[in-house]
Amino acid sequence: MSLTRTLTRVVGATVATLALVAPAQAASAAPPAPESEPMIIDGRNADEAPWAARMFADGRQACSATVVASEWILTAQHCVEGADRVSFHVGSLDQTRGREVVAKQGGVHVHPSADLALVNIRSSAQVTPAPLGSPGAAAVGETVQTYGWGATCTDRPEIECQSRLLKVADVTVTDNRCSDYRGGTAICARRGDGIPAGGDSGGPMFAQGSNGYVQVGVASTSNRSTRTAYTNVTQYRDWIRSLAGV
């Protein structure tokens, strides 16, 4: 596949042939992003995102995610792989704030062939969930929005510049039947005013639906410069519905 790196826990050793993945830096040690720091890689601060969830793997900042039902959070499969404890901060655009929710014992479910994971949490997230799109959303040529707490720099290790505040960037859809990190169906896009980077994995892509903005993708891979691929959520609604009921 053309996009060669996942967006999570970046900087370090090469794992397999597809991803650069290293252990995430502890959330408590993450430096706050300076006000002048570029966002996502460029992009801008998000104004409102009640469904946003910052994922931690074994207590370390790892990925972005979305609350899709009261007790269910959607992220990427490669984000949860190997983690003994999965938790999230919800209810704040600042990843150092918000309320912690924790995965139930046996509550992490991964799709068998796509880069998707659904996490059943122990208690209600108590936030407005993200509405999910249906097939046909995110047409080629459409400008869509991507969200995440990932890296904001390209001039030093990405773990050193994970954003404290949620960022958003516009990208333009180039293909909605390409491949994600695991060979699942994805939406590919080119850089608009920014591009996802390490730590944005699992975060959402939103497109305009008939009744407002809907989530159509989950961040899977990026070259951190010009191109990105998001697992096409609209193609896996049956799997999501079978677990989360949405």
Order of alpha helices (4+ residues) and beta strands (2+ residues): beta-beta-beta-beta-beta-beta-alpha-beta-beta-beta-beta-beta-beta-beta-beta-beta-alpha
